[in-house]
């Protein structure tokens, strides 16, 4: 079974709000219009409103202006195809797959602030891995937030996956130690470690995240093999600062963009690409554990602009 099999229909459904609010309105503005400076300004405004970001928007608009002056873009409708082509070209070829270790266990460290959907994202990864025949163990290292461990346990019970936990308010690094020891002893394929939903401005908590990484590496040399940062697509430009701060503290290897189905600003994927070199690896397109897609730039753009 292919891990994280991509389906254009699920992507189209998940990007429904973005397509309805951003793309459909853009099509209505461009339909039957001759391209001119005022129309280009309107395109720029709508790109910014969709959270494509200032840097990416400037590149796109500069290209539209150049082609307009060269007589290569004359009709409003032509801009849609131009945007699709240029957005696809923004992502270079690279490996966005989950980095699975050759030896057991693969360790995935999950990070992100409170409220971004981190626990739900963990359940999505867990289901995809178990559906692929892999054994999974969860480590509940969010010992600070009341109910966080129980929330993870509930998902574990639903998915048939055990959870290693400690005491409320205890040392998260100690739980990470125990989880690594249990994963090795049981010979599981993948260990997913949840961490506190810490604010990126709280230096002490970010230091704790660094400590967890050191403990994991000491127990399982070379681990964690993936450090995934969960970002809330509805949070817009705030997500960019979170990516920068967490990357400095945790060495983020990939982004899991959650709640993409709940925003009309799906362009945040483009802004993340322009602001950081961290690859978006997974996108959440619904509320159930099955609602996860491997991020594919071409498929994403096609789904966003689908009619």
SERO-4910 file (N, C-alpha, C, O; in steps of 0.05 Angstrom, whole numbers):
BEGIN
 pado doro    nc1    nc2    nc3   cac1   cac2   cac3    cc1    cc2    cc3    oc1    oc2    oc3
  Unk    A     17    -24      0      0      0      0     18     25      0     37     27     16
  Unk    A     12     44    -17     28     68    -19     21     87      5     -2     93     10
  Unk    A     42     95     19     39    113     42     31    141     32     44    152     14
  Unk    A      9    152     43      0    178     36     -6    180      6      5    197     -8
  Unk    A    -24    163     -3    -32    164    -31    -47    190    -37    -66    197    -22
  Unk    A    -40    204    -58    -52    229    -64    -77    225    -81    -77    209   -100
  Unk    A    -98    240    -75   -122    240    -90   -131    268    -96   -135    284    -78
  Unk    A   -134    275   -122   -141    302   -130   -168    310   -119   -173    333   -113
  Unk    A   -187    291   -117   -214    297   -108   -214    307    -79   -227    326    -72
  Unk    A   -198    293    -62   -196    301    -34   -183    329    -32   -191    345    -15
  Unk    A   -163    334    -48   -150    360    -48   -169    382    -56   -170    403    -44
  Unk    A   -184    376    -77   -204    396    -87   -224    402    -65   -232    425    -61
  Unk    A   -233    381    -51   -252    385    -30   -240    401     -7   -253    419      4
  Unk    A   -215    395      0   -202    408     22   -196    437     16   -194    454     34
  Unk    A   -192    444     -9   -186    471    -17   -211    486    -26   -209    507    -39
  Unk    A   -234    476    -19   -259    487    -28   -262    517    -21   -271    533    -38
  Unk    A   -255    524      4   -259    552     12   -240    571     -3   -247    593    -10
  Unk    A   -215    562     -6   -196    578    -21   -205    582    -50   -203    604    -61
  Unk    A   -214    560    -62   -223    562    -89   -248    580    -92   -250    595   -111
  Unk    A   -266    577    -73   -290    593    -74   -286    623    -70   -296    639    -84
  Unk    A   -270    629    -50   -266    657    -42   -245    671    -59   -249    693    -69
  Unk    A   -222    657    -63   -200    670    -77   -201    666   -107   -203    685   -123
  Unk    A   -201    640   -115   -199    634   -144   -224    642   -159   -222    655   -180
  Unk    A   -247    636   -149   -272    642   -163   -276    672   -166   -285    682   -186
  Unk    A   -269    687   -144   -272    716   -146   -252    728   -165   -257    747   -179
  Unk    A   -228    716   -166   -208    725   -185   -217    720   -214   -213    737   -231
  Unk    A   -228    697   -219   -238    691   -245   -260    711   -254   -261    719   -277
  Unk    A   -278    718   -235   -300    736   -241   -289    764   -248   -300    778   -265
  Unk    A   -268    772   -234   -255    798   -239   -242    799   -266   -242    819   -280
  Unk    A   -230    776   -274   -214    776   -298   -230    769   -323   -222    776   -346
  Unk    A   -253    757   -320   -269    747   -343   -277    770   -361   -289    790   -353
  Unk    A   -270    767   -387   -278    787   -407   -264    813   -406   -271    832   -420
  Unk    A   -243    815   -389   -228    840   -386   -202    840   -402   -190    820   -406
  Unk    A   -195    864   -411   -169    868   -424   -150    876   -402   -156    893   -385
  Unk    A   -127    863   -402   -108    868   -381    -97    897   -383    -90    907   -404
  Unk    A    -97    911   -360    -85    938   -358    -74    942   -330    -75    923   -314
  Unk    A    -63    965   -325    -49    970   -299    -69    968   -276    -61    957   -255
  Unk    A    -93    977   -279   -113    976   -257   -120    947   -251   -123    939   -227
  Unk    A   -123    931   -271   -130    903   -267   -106    888   -254   -111    870   -237
  Unk    A    -82    895   -261    -59    883   -249    -58    890   -219    -50    873   -203
  Unk    A    -65    914   -212    -66    922   -184    -86    906   -168    -82    899   -145
  Unk    A   -109    901   -181   -130    885   -169   -120    856   -164   -127    844   -144
  Unk    A   -106    845   -183    -95    818   -181    -75    817   -157    -76    799   -141
  Unk    A    -59    838   -155    -39    839   -133    -54    840   -106    -46    826    -87
  Unk    A    -75    856   -104    -90    858    -79   -102    831    -71   -101    823    -48
  Unk    A   -112    816    -90   -125    790    -84   -104    769    -77   -110    751    -61
  Unk    A    -81    770    -89    -60    752    -81    -51    756    -52    -47    737    -37
  Unk    A    -48    781    -44    -41    788    -17    -63    778      2    -57    767     24
  Unk    A    -88    783     -5   -111    775     12   -112    744     16   -123    735     36
  Unk    A   -102    729     -3   -102    700     -1    -78    689     14    -74    665     15
  Unk    A    -62    707     25    -39    700     41    -16    687     25      0    672     35
  Unk    A    -15    694     -1      7    685    -18     33    697     -7     55    685    -11
  Unk    A     31    720      5     55    733     16     66    755     -2     63    754    -26
  Unk    A     80    774     11     90    797     -4    112    789    -24    111    798    -47
  Unk    A    130    772    -15    152    764    -33    142    749    -58    150    756    -80
  Unk    A    126    729    -53    116    714    -76     98    731    -94     99    729   -118
  Unk    A     81    747    -81     63    765    -97     79    784   -114     72    788   -138
  Unk    A    101    795   -103    117    813   -119    129    799   -143    130    810   -165
  Unk    A    139    774   -140    150    759   -162    129    754   -184    134    758   -207
  Unk    A    105    747   -175     84    741   -194     75    766   -209     71    765   -233
  Unk    A     72    787   -194     63    812   -207     84    824   -225     77    834   -247
  Unk    A    109    822   -217    131    832   -235    131    816   -261    135    827   -283
  Unk    A    126    790   -260    125    774   -284    101    781   -301    103    782   -326
  Unk    A     78    786   -288     54    794   -304     59    820   -318     52    823   -341
  Unk    A     70    839   -304     76    865   -316     95    863   -339     91    876   -360
  Unk    A    116    846   -336    135    843   -358    122    831   -382    126    840   -405
  Unk    A    106    810   -378     92    797   -401     71    815   -413     67    814   -437
  Unk    A     59    832   -397     39    851   -406     52    872   -424     42    878   -446
  Unk    A     74    883   -415     88    903   -431    100    891   -457    102    905   -477
  Unk    A    107    865   -456    117    852   -480     95    843   -499    101    832   -520
  Unk    A     70    847   -491     48    839   -507     42    809   -506     26    799   -523
  Unk    A     53    795   -487     49    766   -485     24    759   -468     13    738   -470
  Unk    A     16    778   -451     -8    776   -435    -27    799   -442    -20    822   -437
  Unk    A    -50    793   -453    -68    814   -461    -96    811   -449   -109    832   -444
  Unk    A   -104    787   -444   -131    782   -433   -130    774   -404   -112    760   -395
  Unk    A   -151    782   -390   -152    775   -361   -152    745   -357   -139    735   -339
  Unk    A   -167    730   -374   -168    701   -371   -141    688   -373   -137    667   -361
  Unk    A   -123    700   -388    -96    688   -391    -80    688   -366    -62    673   -362
  Unk    A    -87    706   -347    -73    709   -322    -75    684   -305    -57    676   -292
  Unk    A    -99    671   -306   -103    646   -291    -82    625   -298    -70    613   -281
  Unk    A    -79    620   -324    -60    600   -333    -32    608   -327    -15    592   -320
  Unk    A    -27    635   -328      0    645   -321      6    639   -291     27    629   -285
  Unk    A    -14    645   -274    -10    640   -245     -6    610   -240     12    603   -224
  Unk    A    -21    593   -252    -18    565   -248     10    556   -255     23    541   -241
  Unk    A     19    565   -278     46    556   -288     68    566   -270     86    551   -263
  Unk    A     66    592   -262     87    603   -246     87    593   -217    108    589   -205
  Unk    A     64    588   -206     62    577   -179     74    549   -178     89    542   -159
  Unk    A     69    533   -198     80    506   -200    111    507   -201    125    491   -190
  Unk    A    121    527   -216    149    530   -220    164    540   -196    189    538   -195
  Unk    A    150    550   -176    163    560   -152    176    538   -135    194    543   -119
  Unk    A    166    513   -138    177    491   -122    197    475   -138    189    463   -158
  Unk    A    222    474   -129    241    457   -143    236    428   -137    222    422   -117
  Unk    A    247    410   -153    244    382   -147    259    375   -122    283    382   -119
  Unk    A    245    362   -103    259    354    -78    242    331    -66    219    327    -73
  Unk    A    255    317    -48    242    295    -34    225    305    -11    235    317      8
  Unk    A    199    302    -13    181    311      8    168    287     23    149    291     38
  Unk    A    179    264     19    169    240     32    177    239     61    196    253     69
  Unk    A    163    223     77    170    219    105    197    204    106    200    184     93
  Unk    A    215    214    122    242    202    124    241    179    143    241    183    168
  Unk    A    239    155    133    238    131    149    266    119    151    280    114    131
  Unk    A    275    113    176    301    102    181    303     73    171    284     59    171
  Unk    A    328     66    163    333     38    155    332     19    178    326     -5    175
  Unk    A    337     29    202    336     13    226    313     22    245    306     46    244
  Unk    A    302      4    261    280     11    278    291     23    304    312     16    314
  Unk    A    276     42    316    252     55    305    258     81    291    278     94    297
  Unk    A    241     89    272    241    116    262    228    134    283    207    127    293
  Unk    A    241    156    289    230    174    309    221    200    296    236    213    282
  Unk    A    195    207    301    184    231    290    177    249    314    161    242    331
  Unk    A    189    273    314    183    292    336    163    313    325    168    326    305
  Unk    A    141    316    339    120    334    331    121    359    348    121    357    373
  Unk    A    121    383    335    122    408    350    100    427    339     88    422    318
  Unk    A     96    449    354     77    468    346     63    481    370     62    469    391
  Unk    A     52    505    366     39    519    388     11    507    394      0    492    378
  Unk    A      1    514    417    -26    505    424    -47    514    404    -46    536    393
  Unk    A    -65    496    398    -88    503    381    -84    499    351   -102    505    335
  Unk    A    -60    490    343    -55    487    314    -66    460    303    -65    456    278
  Unk    A    -75    443    321    -84    417    311    -62    396    312    -63    377    296
  Unk    A    -44    398    331    -21    380    331    -29    351    338    -20    333    324
  Unk    A    -46    348    358    -54    321    365    -70    307    343    -66    284    337
  Unk    A    -88    322    330   -103    311    307    -84    304    284    -88    284    271
  Unk    A    -64    321    280    -44    315    259    -29    290    265    -22    274    247
  Unk    A    -22    286    291     -9    261    299    -26    237    292    -17    217    283
  Unk    A    -52    239    298    -71    217    292    -71    211    262    -74    188    254
  Unk    A    -69    232    245    -69    228    216    -44    212    207    -46    194    191
  Unk    A    -21    221    218      4    206    211      2    178    221     11    159    208
  Unk    A     -8    175    245    -10    148    258    -27    129    241    -19    107    236
  Unk    A    -50    139    232    -68    122    216    -55    115    189    -56     92    181
  Unk    A    -42    135    176    -29    129    151     -7    108    154     -5     90    137
  Unk    A      8    110    175     30     91    180     19     63    187     29     43    176
  Unk    A     -1     61    204    -12     35    211    -27     23    187    -26     -2    184
  Unk    A    -40     39    171    -53     29    147    -32     17    127    -39      0    111
  Unk    A     -8     27    129     14     18    112     28     -6    124     48    -16    114
  Unk    A     17    -16    147     28    -41    159     50    -36    179     63    -56    187
  Unk    A     55    -11    187     76     -6    206     66     -5    234     43      4    239
  Unk    A     82    -14    253     75    -12    281     84     15    292    105     25    285
  Unk    A     67     27    308     71     55    318     68     56    348     51     42    359
  Unk    A     85     72    361     83     77    389     83    108    392     97    122    378
  Unk    A     66    118    411     64    147    416     77    154    443     74    139    462
  Unk    A     92    176    443    104    186    468     90    213    475     92    232    460
  Unk    A     77    214    499     62    237    507     80    256    523     80    255    548
  Unk    A     95    273    510    114    290    524    103    318    529    117    336    539
  Unk    A     77    322    523     64    348    530     53    344    558     30    339    562
  Unk    A     71    348    578     63    344    606     53    370    619     45    369    642
  Unk    A     54    392    604     47    418    616     17    423    614      5    434    633
  Unk    A      4    416    592    -24    424    588    -43    403    599    -40    379    592
  Unk    A    -61    411    615    -81    393    627    -97    380    605   -108    394    587
  Unk    A    -99    354    605   -115    340    585   -100    332    560   -111    317    544
  Unk    A    -76    342    556    -61    336    532    -55    306    529    -58    295    508
  Unk    A    -47    294    551    -40    266    550    -65    249    545    -64    230    529
  Unk    A    -87    256    558   -111    241    554   -121    244    526   -132    224    514
  Unk    A   -118    267    514   -127    271    486   -111    253    468   -123    241    449
  Unk    A    -85    250    473    -69    232    456    -76    203    461    -77    187    443
  Unk    A    -83    197    487    -91    169    493   -117    162    479   -120    139    469
  Unk    A   -135    181    477   -161    175    463   -156    168    434   -168    149    424
  Unk    A   -139    183    421   -132    177    393   -118    150    391   -123    135    373
  Unk    A   -100    145    411    -87    119    411   -106     96    413   -103     76    399
  Unk    A   -126     99    431   -146     78    434   -162     74    409   -168     51    401
  Unk    A   -169     95    396   -185     93    371   -169     79    349   -181     65    332
  Unk    A   -143     84    348   -126     74    327   -112     48    334    -98     36    318
  Unk    A   -115     39    359   -102     14    368    -73     17    372    -57     -1    366
  Unk    A    -64     41    382    -36     46    386    -31     54    415    -46     69    427
  Unk    A    -10     43    427     -3     48    455     11     75    459     23     85    440
  Unk    A      8     86    483     19    112    489     37    109    514     28     98    534
  Unk    A     61    120    512     79    121    536     76    149    548     78    169    534
  Unk    A     70    150    574     64    175    587     78    177    614     89    157    624
  Unk    A     78    201    625     90    206    651     70    220    669     46    220    663
  Unk    A     79    234    690     62    248    708     56    276    697     72    288    684
  Unk    A     31    286    704     24    313    697     44    332    709     49    331    733
  Unk    A     55    350    693     75    369    702    103    358    705    121    372    714
  Unk    A    107    333    697    133    321    699    152    330    678    146    347    661
  Unk    A    176    318    678    197    326    659    191    313    632    192    289    629
  Unk    A    186    329    611    180    319    585    203    302    574    199    282    560
  Unk    A    228    310    580    251    295    570    252    267    582    262    248    569
  Unk    A    243    264    607    242    238    619    222    220    605    227    196    601
  Unk    A    200    231    597    180    215    581    192    207    555    188    185    545
  Unk    A    206    226    542    219    220    516    239    197    520    241    179    502
  Unk    A    254    197    542    273    175    548    258    148    550    266    129    537
  Unk    A    237    148    565    221    124    569    209    114    543    208     90    537
  Unk    A    199    133    526    187    126    501    207    113    482    201     94    468
  Unk    A    231    124    481    252    113    464    260     85    474    263     67    457
  Unk    A    262     82    500    269     56    511    248     35    504    254     12    497
  Unk    A    222     43    507    200     25    501    199     18    471    194     -5    464
  Unk    A    204     38    454    203     33    425    225     13    417    220     -5    400
  Unk    A    249     15    429    270     -3    423    264    -31    433    269    -51    420
  Unk    A    254    -32    458    248    -58    470    227    -74    455    228    -98    453
  Unk    A    207    -59    445    184    -72    432    189    -76    402    173    -89    388
  Unk    A    210    -64    391    216    -67    363    196    -54    344    191    -64    322
  Unk    A    184    -31    353    164    -18    336    178     -4    312    202      2    313
  Unk    A    163      0    291    174     13    267    177     43    271    197     55    263
  Unk    A    157     56    283    157     85    285    149     94    313    129     84    325
  Unk    A    164    113    324    157    126    349    151    155    343    167    169    332
  Unk    A    126    163    350    118    191    346    117    205    373    102    196    391
  Unk    A    132    226    377    133    240    402    119    267    401    127    284    385
  Unk    A     99    270    418     85    295    420    100    313    440    111    303    459
  Unk    A    100    339    435    113    357    453     94    379    461     72    382    449
  Unk    A    101    394    481     83    415    492     77    436    470     94    443    454
  Unk    A     53    446    471     45    467    452     56    493    461     41    512    469
  Unk    A     81    495    460     95    518    471     94    542    453     94    540    428
  Unk    A     93    566    465     95    590    449    124    595    441    142    591    457
  Unk    A    128    603    416    155    606    407    170    628    421    194    630    419
  Unk    A    156    646    436    169    668    450    178    660    477    192    676    491
  Unk    A    171    636    487    178    628    513    205    612    512    205    588    506
  Unk    A    226    626    519    253    614    515    257    589    531    269    569    522
  Unk    A    246    588    556    250    564    573    237    540    560    249    518    561
  Unk    A    214    543    549    201    520    536    215    511    511    216    487    505
  Unk    A    226    530    496    241    523    472    267    509    480    276    491    466
  Unk    A    279    516    503    302    502    513    295    473    520    311    455    515
  Unk    A    270    470    531    261    443    537    259    426    512    264    402    513
  Unk    A    250    438    491    248    423    465    275    414    456    279    392    446
  Unk    A    295    432    459    322    424    451    333    402    469    347    384    459
  Unk    A    325    402    494    333    381    513    321    354    505    335    333    505
  Unk    A    296    354    497    283    330    487    297    318    464    301    294    462
  Unk    A    306    335    445    321    326    422    347    313    430    354    292    419
  Unk    A    361    324    449    386    313    458    382    286    471    398    267    467
  Unk    A    361    283    487    355    257    500    348    236    479    358    213    481
  Unk    A    333    243    459    326    224    438    350    215    423    354    191    417
  Unk    A    368    234    416    392    228    401    411    209    417    424    192    406
  Unk    A    411    213    444    428    197    460    418    168    462    433    149    462
  Unk    A    391    165    463    378    139    464    379    125    436    384    101    435
  Unk    A    374    140    415    373    129    388    390    148    370    380    167    359
  Unk    A    416    142    367    434    159    352    423    166    324    414    148    309
  Unk    A    424    192    318    414    201    292    385    209    293    374    221    274
  Unk    A    371    203    315    343    210    318    340    238    331    359    246    345
  Unk    A    318    252    328    295    244    311    301    246    282    316    263    272
  Unk    A    290    227    267    294    226    238    277    247    223    284    255    201
  Unk    A    255    255    236    238    276    226    230    294    249    223    284    270
  Unk    A    231    320    245    219    339    264    199    355    249    205    373    233
  Unk    A    174    348    253    152    361    238    139    383    254    131    379    277
  Unk    A    137    406    242    124    429    255     96    431    244     91    433    220
  Unk    A     76    430    262     48    433    254     41    463    254     43    476    274
  Unk    A     32    473    231     24    501    229     -6    501    221    -15    485    205
  Unk    A    -20    520    232    -48    524    227    -51    542    202    -43    565    203
  Unk    A    -63    531    181    -66    547    156    -83    571    160    -80    591    145
  Unk    A   -100    571    180   -118    594    185   -104    616    199   -115    638    201
  Unk    A    -80    612    209    -66    632    224    -51    652    207    -40    672    217
  Unk    A    -50    647    181    -38    666    162     -9    671    167      7    652    171
  Unk    A     -1    697    166     27    704    168     40    698    194     64    696    196
  Unk    A     24    694    216     36    686    241     50    659    239     70    654    253
  Unk    A     41    642    220     54    616    217     83    619    207     99    602    214
  Unk    A     89    640    193    116    644    183    136    648    205    158    638    205
  Unk    A    128    665    225    145    670    248    149    645    264    171    640    275
  Unk    A    128    630    267    130    605    282    150    586    269    166    573    283
  Unk    A    149    585    242    168    567    228    197    575    233    214    558    237
  Unk    A    202    601    233    229    611    237    239    604    265    261    595    269
  Unk    A    222    609    286    230    605    313    233    575    320    253    568    333
  Unk    A    215    559    311    217    530    317    240    518    302    253    500    312
  Unk    A    246    527    278    268    516    263    294    522    277    312    505    278
  Unk    A    297    545    289    321    552    304    325    534    328    347    527    335
  Unk    A    303    527    342    305    511    366    305    481    362    317    466    377
  Unk    A    291    473    340    287    444    337    297    432    311    296    408    308
  Unk    A    308    448    293    318    437    268    295    424    252    297    400    246
  Unk    A    274    439    247    251    428    233    258    417    206    271    430    190
  Unk    A    249    392    200    254    380    174    230    380    155    233    376    131
  Unk    A    207    386    166    183    387    149    160    400    163    160    403    188
  Unk    A    141    409    148    117    423    158     93    407    152     89    397    130
  Unk    A     76    404    173     49    392    169     30    416    171     26    427    193
  Unk    A     18    424    149     -1    446    148    -29    437    154    -41    423    137
  Unk    A    -39    443    177    -65    433    186    -87    453    179    -82    477    173
  Unk    A   -112    444    180   -136    460    177   -138    475    151   -150    496    149
  Unk    A   -126    463    130   -127    476    104   -155    478     93   -162    496     77
  Unk    A   -172    459    102   -199    459     93   -216    481    107   -238    487     98
  Unk    A   -205    493    128   -220    513    142   -213    542    136   -222    560    149
  Unk    A   -197    546    115   -188    573    108   -193    579     78   -192    561     61
  Unk    A   -198    605     72   -200    614     45   -172    624     35   -170    635     13
  Unk    A   -152    621     53   -126    632     47   -105    610     43    -84    609     56
  Unk    A   -111    592     25    -93    570     20    -66    578      8    -48    562      6
  Unk    A    -65    604      0    -40    614    -11    -17    615     10      6    620      2
  Unk    A    -23    609     35     -3    609     56     19    588     49     42    591     58
  Unk    A     12    567     35     31    547     27     53    560     10     77    554     13
  Unk    A     46    579     -7     65    593    -24     83    612     -7    107    613    -10
  Unk    A     70    626     12     85    644     30    106    629     46    128    638     50
  Unk    A     98    605     56    117    589     72    141    581     54    164    582     63
  Unk    A    135    574     29    157    566     11    176    589      7    201    585      6
  Unk    A    166    614      4    183    637     -1    198    646     24    220    658     22
  Unk    A    186    642     48    198    652     72    218    633     85    235    641    100
  Unk    A    216    607     79    233    587     91    239    565     72    224    560     53
  Unk    A    261    551     76    268    528     59    257    502     70    263    481     60
  Unk    A    241    504     91    229    480    103    207    470     85    188    485     79
  Unk    A    208    445     76    188    435     58    161    429     72    161    417     94
  Unk    A    139    437     60    113    427     69    111    398     60    113    393     36
  Unk    A    108    380     79    107    352     72     79    340     72     72    323     56
  Unk    A     62    351     90     35    340     92     15    363     97     21    384    108
  Unk    A     -9    359     87    -30    379     91    -55    365    102    -63    343     93
  Unk    A    -68    377    122    -92    367    133   -116    379    118   -119    403    116
  Unk    A   -133    362    107   -155    371     90   -183    363    102   -202    361     87
  Unk    A   -183    358    128   -208    350    141   -204    343    170   -181    345    179
  Unk    A   -225    335    184   -223    331    212   -217    302    221   -209    297    243
  Unk    A   -221    282    203   -217    254    210   -188    246    206   -174    259    191
  Unk    A   -179    224    219   -152    215    215   -145    208    186   -121    208    179
  Unk    A   -165    203    170   -159    196    142   -155    221    125   -146    218    102
  Unk    A   -161    244    135   -160    269    119   -132    281    119   -128    303    130
  Unk    A   -113    267    108    -85    277    105    -75    271     77    -81    250     66
  Unk    A    -60    290     66    -49    286     39    -20    293     40    -11    312     53
  Unk    A     -4    277     25     24    285     20     23    310      2      8    311    -17
  Unk    A     40    330      9     39    354     -7     54    351    -33     77    343    -34
  Unk    A     39    356    -54     50    355    -82     44    382    -95     20    387   -100
  Unk    A     64    398   -100     59    425   -111     41    426   -135     22    443   -137
  Unk    A     46    409   -155     30    410   -179      1    402   -174    -17    416   -184
  Unk    A     -3    381   -158    -30    373   -152    -44    394   -135    -68    399   -139
  Unk    A    -29    407   -117    -41    428   -100    -51    451   -117    -73    460   -114
  Unk    A    -34    461   -135    -42    483   -152    -65    476   -170    -84    492   -174
  Unk    A    -65    452   -182    -87    443   -199   -113    443   -183   -134    451   -193
  Unk    A   -112    432   -158   -136    431   -142   -146    458   -134   -170    463   -133
  Unk    A   -128    476   -129   -135    503   -120   -149    518   -143   -168    534   -138
  Unk    A   -140    514   -168   -152    528   -191   -172    512   -206   -182    521   -227
  Unk    A   -180    489   -196   -199    472   -210   -226    486   -212   -234    501   -194
  Unk    A   -240    482   -234   -266    494   -239   -288    475   -231   -312    482   -233
***
